[in-house]
Amino acid sequence: MAAENQDIDEGLYSRQLYVLGHEAMMKMKNSDVLISGVGGVGIEIAKNVCLAGVKSVTIHDPKVVEIRDLSSQFFLKEEDVGKTRAAASAPHLSELNSYVPVTAYEGELTDDFVAKFQVVVLTESTLQEQIRVNKVTHTNNKALIVASTRGLFGQLFCDFGPDFAVVDTNGEQPRSALVVSITKDKEGVVTVHDDARHDMEDGDFVTFSEIHGMEELNGCEPRPIKVTGPFTFTIGDTTGMTDYVRGGNVTQVKMPKKMAFKSLEESLKDPEYVMSDFAKWDRPGLLHVGFQAISAFREKHGRFPQPGNTADADDFVALAKEANANTVNVDLDDKVLRAMASQASGAVAPVDAVIGGIAAQEVMKACSGKFHPLQQYFYYDALEALPEQPAAEDLQPMNSRYDGLIAVFGQKFVERLNQQKYFMVGAGAIGCELLKNFSMLGLGASPQGKLTVTDMDTIEKSNLNRQFLFRSWHVGKLKSECATETARVMNPNMNIEFMADRVGADTEHIFHDDFFAGLDGVANALDNVEARQYMDRRCVFYKKPLLESGTLGTKGNTQVVLPGLTESYSSSQDPPEKSIPICTLKNFPNKIDHTLQWARDLFEGLYAQTPGDVNNYLSQADFLDKVSKLPGSTPVDTLEGIKDSLVDNRPRSFQDCVDWARLKFEDLYVNKIKQLLFNFPPDKTTESGAPFWSGPKRCPTPLKFDVADPNHLGFVWAAANLRAAIFNLNGERDVSVVAQLIQNVKVPEFVPRSGIKIETDEKKAEEEAQRVAADTDEVQVLAKQLPPRGELAGFSLSPQDFEKDDDSNFHMDFITAASNCRALNYSIEPADKHKSKLIAGKIIPAIATTTALVAGLVCVELCKLVAGLKDIESYKNGFVNLALPFTSFSEPIACPKNKYNDTEWTLWDRFEVNSPLTVQGLIDYFEKEHQLEVNMVSCGVSLLYAAFGMSKDKQKARLGAKIEDVVQEVTKEPIRKGQKYLVLEVCCDDTEGEDVEVPFVLYRL
C-alpha cells in the first residue's frame, strides 16, 4: 500500500480510489450525511453512500413499515411490518461498510439538528419542509439534495450553497503532449507532435516542463489556451520570452471552479434543468409542475392521489395548473399529468435505482468537490413503458409486497413478471444490482417462472465496495451462490437457481438448445467483450431479447437487443486499443504508460515465459525442434533464457538471487542505456540536421545504483524474491537484509561495443520481429550448451502468473520499481504502486453509483419487454457520465437490411431446412426455393463442399451423402447426443451470377 493511502483501506476501496482519488476519499471520510426518508429511493441513496465511505450516515424515517414498502425497499422483510423504517433499515446499512457508522433517528428535523450535517438528503418531505430545511443548509453553505420518485417519474434537485468549489470537473486524467514548436507572438502558438492530438479545449489551462529555450514557460503559472487545431493552440503573449529551441512537454492543469447555487425557493420559479432525453425536450417543465402538484395534493388531502381515481386526477390537474401559473407557466399535457396522479402512490424499484444512483453521486460530489455537480434540477420519466393506462380495477392494491408496482402497471403485469424465465450471466457489480431489481419486481418469482444465474468467480474483499449483496463473511465463496441467497432474502418468492459455469463453446452441452428454448430473455452482467459477444451470438441464434450494459468509473451504457428489430451487441464495437510501437517500448519511451508496459513485458519474460520454457525443455522431447521454427530472435532469446536458468545463473541460495537481480539492474538501467547513447550520442543529428533526441525521443541517462534510492533497492528486492520463488528457494521480505546482501555483489565495468544495431524505424522493427530466423548456427550452439534432460530428472521451476491484487507476491512491487527505474532513465515522472497497478493491471475503475444507475435503466427496459411492447421507438439505449453529469437516451438502432435477389433479410433471419438431406438436396433446395446457386457449403471451420478446388470424385461423393454424415467425416467428431441443429454457411450467386451474402442455414437434425 502506498504510504499516502495508509489511512484508506485500499483493499476495500481499490476500484473506487481509481475513480475518486485519495484527496476526494479523505474529504468524504470527514463528511456526515443525513438521509430523511428510507423508502425505495432513500434506501438506494443510503446504500450507495455507505459503500462510498463517508464519515457517518444518519437515516431519518419515523414512518411505520407497510407491506407495500416491500415493492422497492430491498432491506425490508415481512416481519418488519409495524417497525419504523429507520429502525428496520439501519442494521442492514451498517453491514455494508464497517468504516461507516449508521444511526437511526426518528425525531423531528429541527433546524439545529439539520445544521450538524455537511449534506442533507430529503426523499419524502413535503415541498414546504424542503424549503424550510433548505433555508438552513443554504444559509450555512451546506448541501441539500432532494430526490423523489413517483411510479415511473423521478425528480432530483441540488443546492450546494452560494459558494461551492469544484476541484476537478470531469475526473479525466490531465492531457499531456510533446511540444515541437512555440512561436513568439501576441498569441503564441504551441504545436505538439503529430503522433497524437492534444485533445484539449478552449479555456483549459496548461503548464510546461523541459522546454529548451523559452525556459520562462517551465513550471509557469497555468496559462489559459485557445484551441486552433488538433495539434495547435495559443497560450497568450510570448513576445518577451527567449526563443524556443526544442523539446518540452505541455500538461493540462485542472483548475478549481467556483459555483453559486440558487435556493430551492428561488429555483422553483427560475429552474435550471439538466436534460436527459431530447425526444422529451418539453418534459422537464411539465414534471417540474407535476411534482409541485403531488406535494400540494398531499398537503391538501393528507395522502397521495389514488391509482386510476378520476376525481383525484381532476383535482391533481387543477393543482398543477395553479402551480404552473405561480412558477414556470409551461404548456401542460393532460395525459402525462393524469399518469402522474395515478402513479403517485406507486413504486418502481428500477426508477428508484436510476434516481438513487445519480443522487448518491451528488452526495459524494458535495462531500468531496470531485466532479461537476448537477445544476440544479433533473427530471426523469419512463412513461413510454406504459403506453396505455391500465383499467382502474387492475391497479388496486392486493395487500401484497407488489402493491407499489401494481399501482403503476397493474396486477396482470405483475403476474407476467412472476412467470418470466430469465438467464443472468455474471453476478458481479452489475449482477448484484440487477438481482436487487429482479427481486423487487418479482421476476420469475412463481412456480411457473425461473431466474438462472451463472458466475464462476469467487468473492474478493475489493468486491464488497460495490457488489452490495456480499458481506465480509462471503469472501472466498461463489458469487452466484451468495448473490442468489441474498436475493431470496429480499424476496422469498424468488424461484432462482445458481450455477458456476462459464458461458462459452465448451459449455454448450450445459446451456443447450432446450435451455435457451425455455427462456424469455437474457441479461448480461459481464466484464469482458469476448463473453458479451458470445452471449450476443447465442441470443441472435435463439432469437431471445438481450439486456446489455457496462460501466467504466462514472461512465456507463445500456443497450437493449430486440429480436427482429434492432442491431445486436456485436453489430458495432469500439476501436481496438492503440498499441505502443516496438521502438518506443524498447528504446524511446516518453510516458509512464510506456515504461509500465515495458516492465509488465519484462515480468512476463523473466518470471512466466522463461520458467515455462525451462519446464517445457525438460518435459518435451521435441521442444528444441519446435523452438527453432519460431520467428525473429525468439529461438535465441528462448534458449538463452533456459541457459541462464540451468547453466549460467542457476541459484543455490538467496544470495545468488540477489547477485542476479543486482546485475540485472546494471544490465537494464546502466549498460543498455550506455550502449544506446554510444549508438546515438546526445548531440547526434538526423540526415536533415535536426537533433536526433527531440520530439518523442527523450535522451536517457544511465542510472548509478544507489541502495538508498527506494526504486533502485525496490527493484533488486522484488526481482531477487521473484527469482527465489521460481526456483523454489526461500526469499527475504526484510528489505534491509537485501540491502546488506547487495554489498557482496561484484559489478563488472561495461564497455559499449561497436556493431550493435538498434532499430529506430518502426516498420523495420516490426518486420524484424516477424521475420523467420534464417541462420540456425547460434541456435544449434546454444542447444549444445544446455544440460541433458536426464541429468535434471524431477527438477522444475514455478512460473509466476501475474496477479495484481496479492500484495505479498512481489509482482506489483517488481513492476512498479522496474517501471520507475526506467522512467528515471528517461526523466519521466515515476508512478506510485497504486497508479502503476491501475495501468499495468489494466484495471477497470468502478463505483457503486454508476452500477446502480445502469442496472436501473436496464430493468426499465426489462419492464417494456415484459409488457410486450413491439415498437422500437418505445425502447431506450442509455449513455451516462455521472461526473459531468451527463445522461442521454436514444432509440435503439434498427438492424441493417441486406438483400439477395428481391428478398430482404437481417441478422435475425436464417434458412431452416430439415434432415435428412444430402448436400445435393441442399443445393437443389436453394436453387428451387430461392433462385440461388450454391458454390460452397461449410460447417464452422470445416469445408463440406466446394464447386471449385475440390476433386470431381470428392465432389461426387459429398453431393450424394447426407449432410450430417459429411460433417462427421470432415470434423472427425460424432454429432453430440441430443444435438438438434447444425449451423451451415453457404456461398451463393444470385440470378445475375453475382456473389451475394445470405443468412446461415439452420439444419434440423
C-alpha positions, -999 to +999 in steps of 0.1 A: +000+000+000+013+034-009+023+055+021-001+083+013-030+059+012-024+042+046-055+059+060-077+045+033-084+007+032-071+002-003-081-035-002-118-024+001-118+008-018-093-001-046-116+004-076-133+035-061-099+051-055-092+049-092-123+069-098-122+095-070-086+097-059-072+098-024-079+135-017-116+132-025-119+100-005-103+117+025-128+146+022-157+121+022-143+104+053-148+137+071-184+142+060-216+134+079-247+128+058-283+129+068-309+110+047-345+116+055-369+090+042-356+055+035-383+042+012-372+029-022-351+059-034-339+068+001-325+033+008-308+033-026-291+065-018-282+054+017-268+021+004-245+038-022-234+065+003-224+038+029-205+019+003-187+051-008-172+056+027-184+088+042-177+096+079-213+087+091-248+082+078-279+092+098-312+079+084-344+097+095-377+079+090-403+075+117-428+060+092-441+025+101-433-002+076-463-013+055-464-044+033-464-022+001-430-008+012-415-042+001-422-032-035-389-013-037-373-011-002-349-041-006-338-043+030-373-047+045-389-080+052-425-090+060-415-094+097-405-057+097-441-046+092-450-025+122-415-013+129-402+021+119-384+021+086-353+038+101-350+011+128-356-018+104-331-005+078-302+007+100-287-028+108-286-038+071-269-005+061-244-010+089-233-043+074-224-027+041-193-009+054-177-014+088-160+021+084-193+039+082-214+041+114-252+043+106-276+059+131-314+057+130-332+089+140-369+092+145-373+127+159-382+159+142-359+175+116-353+207+136-331+234+122-304+228+148-304+190+140-301+196+102-273+221+107-250+194+120-246+177+086-225+185+056-251+170+033-288+166+038-309+144+015-347+146+016-367+119-003-402+121+011-406+155+026-433+180+015-423+210-005-428+232+025-404+211+046-379+211+017-379+249+016-376+252+053-346+228+055-330+244+025-330+278+043-308+262+069-284+245+045-282+274+021-275+299+049-247+277+063-233+269+028-242+232+033-256+209+006-293+199+002-303+172-022-340+165-029-347+131-045-381+118-052-397+090-073-434+085-081-440+054-102-423+059-135-414+096-127-383+109-109-371+142-096-337+154-084-327+189-070-293+200-058-283+231-039-247+231-027-249+266-013-239+301-026-201+293-026-191+258-037-157+249-051-153+221-076-117+207-076-120+186-107-150+190-130-147+158-151-122+134-134-103+127-166-065+123-165-048+156-173-039+157-210-002+160-220+017+163-252+052+167-267+060+202-278+076+207-312+074+245-315+063+277-298+061+310-316+070+344-302+038+364-308+010+383-291-008+349-292+020+324-291+011+293-310+021+259-294+024+230-319+025+195-304+039+163-320+017+148-346+017+113-330-014+122-311-039+151-309-037+172-278-074+167-271-077+200-251-105+225-252-108+263-252-104+276-216-082+247-204-051+257-185-016+243-192+019+245-179+052+234-194+083+214-185+117+205-201+115+233-227+149+242-242+149+279-249+118+299-239+125+284-205+103+310-188+075+286-196+090+257-175+069+254-143+050+286-152+017+296-137-011+278-155-020+296-187-054+295-205-054+282-240-074+287-272-075+258-295-067+265-331-064+229-344-060+193-333-022+198-329-021+236-321-033+261-295-024+296-283-012+305-249-012+343-249+017+368-252+052+352-256+069+382-273+090+390-242+104+355-239+136+339-253+135+320-285+121+284-284+149+259-293+135+224-289+117+198-268+095+200-238+061+188-226+028+206-221+005+194-195-031+203-187-037+217-152-070+211-135-083+244-122-108+248-094-142+261-104-164+282-082-201+277-083-231+295-068-264+277-064-298+292-061-320+282-032-350+258-037-374+287-032-357+307-060-353+277-083-390+269-082-397+300-102-365+301-122-354+264-126-323+252-144-327+217-160-302+191-169-317+174-200-315+137-204-338+128-233-341+153-261-370+133-275-389+147-245-375+183-246-406+198-231-410+172-203-388+188-175-410+219-172-441+197-172-427+174-145-415+205-125-451+215-122-463+179-117-441+173-086-453+205-071-489+193-076-481+160-059-469+179-028-499+202-029-523+173-032-506+155-003-508+186+019-545+192+009-557+156+014-531+140+037-525+113+011-514+108-025-538+106-054-552+070-057-544+048-087-570+051-115-592+075-095-607+101-119-618+126-092-583+126-077-568+131-112-591+160-118-581+177-085-544+169-093-547+186-127-563+217-111-535+219-086-509+215-114-525+244-133-523+266-101-486+257-096-478+264-132-494+298-130-473+306-100-440+294-113-429+284-148-460+288-169-454+260-194-478+241-217-494+213-198-501+178-211-532+164-195-524+128-203-489+130-186-504+148-156-531+122-151-505+094-154-485+112-126-516+114-105-524+077-109-488+066-102-482+090-073-485+062-047-467+037-068-431+024-065-409+010-093-375-002-080-356+004-113-367+041-112-356+043-076-322+029-087-319+055-115-326+085-093-309+070-063-277+063-082-275+098-095-284+113-062-258+093-043-231+106-067-243+141-060-238+134-023-203+124-030-197+155-051-210+177-022-186+159+002-155+159-019-157+187-045-148+160-071-168+162-104-193+188-116-225+190-096-259+187-112-272+223-116-299+222-104-330+201-115-330+167-131-363+151-142-367+116-155-396+095-167-401+062-184-438+067-193-432+050-227-431+017-207-468+022-201-483+034-234-518+026-222-533+034-188-544+001-171-580-002-160-587+012-126-597-022-111-564-037-123-545-010-103-560-016-069-538-029-040-539-066-030-522-063+003-490-078-012-454-069-015-460-058-051-487-032-043-464-003-052-457-019-086-494-028-091-503+009-086-483+016-117-485-014-141-515-034-127-520-069-114-518-086-148-484-072-155-471-084-121-483-119-129-464-118-162-433-107-143-437-136-119-439-161-148-408-149-167-379-172-173-346-153-175-309-161-176-285-137-160-248-142-169-225-128-143-231-120-106-205-092-100-212-055-096-239-051-123-252-086-115-258-077-078-277-046-088-298-064-114-307-091-089-319-065-064-342-051-091-353-085-102-362-094-066-382-062-061-400-068-095-406-104-087-390-116-119-395-153-121-410-153-086-435-181-091-435-219-098-441-211-134-412-187-136-375-190-130-343-170-129-310-187-136-277-171-126-242-183-135-208-170-125-177-190-119-159-163-098-154-161-061-158-131-039-128-109-030-125-082-004-124-054-031-158-066-044-175-055-012-172-018-021-196-021-050-212-056-050-236-049-022-252-083-020-219-096-005-206-093+031-172-098+046-181-134+056-188-142+020-152-137+009-139-168-009-173-181-017-190-183-051-206-151-063-235-168-079-244-188-048-241-158-023-260-134-047-289-158-051-291-165-014-293-127-007-319-123-034-341-149-018-339-130+015-351-098-004-379-118-019-386-153-006-408-160-036-379-159-060-376-191-080-339-188-086-311-212-094-273-205-093-247-221-114-209-218-116-203-225-153-186-202-177-206-194-209-188-205-240-184-231-267-172-256-241-204-254-220-229-256-248-238-291-235-250-273-203-265-242-219-280-262-247-309-258-271-336-268-246-321-244-220-324-214-244-357-225-259-373-222-224-361-186-218-380-153-222-347-133-223-311-129-212-294-102-191-257-098-194-237-087-163-203-094-178-169-077-176-153-087-209-161-082-245-154-118-256-181-132-233-205-105-242-201-112-279-206-149-273-238-144-255-249-119-281-244-146-308-264-171-288-293-147-283-294-139-320-293-176-328-322-184-305-340-151-311-340-140-275-340-104-262-307-094-246-302-067-220-267-054-222-248-029-200-214-019-189-196+007-167-162+024-166-159+046-135-186+072-137-194+062-173-220+037-182-240+024-211-271+002-216-284-015-248-315-035-254-313-060-282-347-069-297-352-099-320-361-089-355-359-052-347-325-039-336-289-045-343-271-068-319-244-060-294-217-073-319-231-051-348-208-023-336-177-022-314-151+001-300-119+007-320-091-016-309-068-003-281-039+015-295-007-005-290+027+010-281+051+010-310+080-015-306+108+011-310+091+033-284+088+004-260+123-009-264+144+023-266+124+056-268+097+058-241+082+092-232+053+083-209+049+063-178+025+041-197+054+031-219+077+022-190+049+002-172+042-018-204+079-025-207+080-036-170+050-058-175+066-074-205+099-078-185+080-096-157+063-120-182+096-128-198+117-133-167+091-149-144+065-166-166+078-173-201+114-184-192+104-207-164+077-222-186+103-227-214+126-245-189+098-268-179+089-275-215+125-282-224+128-307-195+095-324-203+091-323-241+115-343-264+107-322-295+109-288-277+141-277-294+128-286-328+096-265-323+115-235-309+139-234-338+110-227-362+097-196-343+101-162-360+127-135-354+151-137-324+126-158-304+147-191-307+179-174-295+161-155-267+143-186-255+175-208-254+195-180-237+168-178-210+169-216-205+208-215-204+207-186-179+184-206-157+200-240-159+237-233-165+250-197-161+230-184-131+211-213-115+208-201-079+215-223-049+208-196-023+190-163-019+224-145-021+226-159-057+192-144-064+204-110-051+235-112-072+214-120-103+189-092-095+217-066-089+234-075-122+200-074-140+196-038-127+231-029-141+222-045-174+188-028-179+194+006-164+231+012-170+247-009-197+218-009-222+215+029-218+252+034-223+251+013-254+221+033-267+240+065-261+271+051-278+250+044-309+231+077-306+251+103-287+232+132-271+244+156-298+236+133-327+216+148-356+195+133-383+202+135-421+182+167-422+203+183-395+176+181-368+186+168-333+181+130-331+170+133-295+139+155-300+101+152-303+090+119-288+126+107-283+139+117-249+176+114-243+182+089-215+208+090-187+223+058-172+215+053-135+241+050-108+229+023-084+221+038-050+209+015-022+192+045-006+170+050-036+137+032-029+132+024-066+168+010-071+166-011-039+130-020-046+139-034-080+166-057-065+144-067-035+114-077-057+135-092-085+155-114-061+124-126-043+107-135-075+138-153-087+138-173-055+101-181-059+105-196-094+135-217-082+115-227-051+140-211-027+132-191+005+131-154-001+136-124+022+108-099+029+131-077+050+144-051+026+172-041+049+186-076+048+186-074+010+203-040+012+231-057+031+234-087+007+238-063-022+271-051-007+285-086-016+278-083-053+307-076-077+296-055-107+319-056-138+326-024-157+307-021-190+323-010-223+299-002-252+305-022-283+306-012-320+285-031-345+254-034-322+224-025-343+195-006-327+165-001-349+148+033-350+124+027-378+091+013-365+082-005-397+116-022-399+114-031-362+080-048-368+093-067-399+124-078-378+101-091-351+081-112-376+108-125-399+117-162-398+151-169-384+173-179-413+207-186-395+203-216-372+240-217-362+236-197-330+205-218-321+225-250-325+254-237-305+231-227-276+213-260-278+245-279-273+253-258-242+221-269-224+224-298-199+208-331-210+173-335-197+181-368-180+205-350-156+176-329-143+150-356-137+124-343-113+136-307-115+111-280-125+106-243-119+075-225-106+064-199-132+047-168-118+013-160-133+008-122-129-016-114-101-020-077-094-042-079-062-019-100-040+003-076-021+025-104-008+037-119-041+061-091-052+045-089-086+034-052-084+064-043-063+086-055-092+066-039-119+064-006-101+101-004-093+112-017-128+090+009-145+101+037-122+138+029-127+132+031-165+112+063-160+142+078-141+164+068-171+143+089-194+133+118-170+097+106-169+077+113-137+075+080-118+042+065-106+033+051-072+022+015-068-015+024-068-013+042-102+011+015-116-014-012-107-042+007-125-022+010-157-002-023-157-030-043-144-055-028-169-079-023-140-114-010-149-123+018-124-157+012-108-181+028-084-214+017-069-234+047-081-228+042-118-236+005-114-269+012-096-280+037-123-271+014-152-289-016-137-319+006-130-320+017-167-316-019-178-346-030-157-368-002-170-362-018-205-370-052-190-404-039-179-410-028-215-401-063-228-424-080-202-452-055-212-448-068-248-440-035-264-433-041-301-424-006-313-387+001-314-394+038-305-406+026-271-372+014-261-341+034-250-304+028-250-286+049-223-253+067-221-243+083-189-213+100-172-221+109-136-190+131-134-202+157-158-232+149-151-245+136-185-274+113-191-286+107-226-311+083-242-316+073-277-337+049-297-320+016-305-305+013-339-327-008-363-309-039-377-294-032-411-311-049-441-293-070-467-307-083-499-304-112-523-325-112-555-357-094-544-355-107-508-345-085-479-330-101-447-314-091-414-291-108-389-321-123-373-331-143-404-319-178-413-328-206-437-344-235-419-343-270-435-350-304-421-329-336-422-324-360-438-310-341-467-280-347-490-256-319-500-271-321-535-306-318-519-295-287-501-282-272-534-314-281-551-334-265-523-316-232-527-320-232-565-357-241-564-369-221-534-346-191-535-331-189-570-296-191-556-267-211-570-246-226-542-209-227-547-197-237-513-211-253-481-193-252-447-200-260-411-179-239-387-143-241-400-150-273-419-155-273-457-182-297-467-185-290-504-169-266-530-178-262-567-142-252-573-109-265-559-123-299-549-117-330-570-146-344-591-145-377-572-147-359-538-175-336-551-195-366-563-191-384-530-201-354-510-230-344-531-247-378-527-240-381-489-263-369-461-252-336-446-248-350-411-226-378-424-203-353-443-200-332-412-189-362-391-165-373-418-148-339-422-147-329-385-138-365-374-162-360-344-196-375-338-226-353-336-233-346-299-261-367-283-292-346-281-280-320-306-309-306-325-292-284-352-263-280-374-254-245-385-242-243-421-228-214-441-233-213-479-217-191-506-242-183-534-246-165-566-279-147-574-299-148-606-274-124-622-244-145-613-232-121-586-218-133-553-243-124-526-243-127-488-271-148-474-283-159-439-269-190-423-287-223-426-303-240-396-303-277-404-327-295-381-315-330-371 
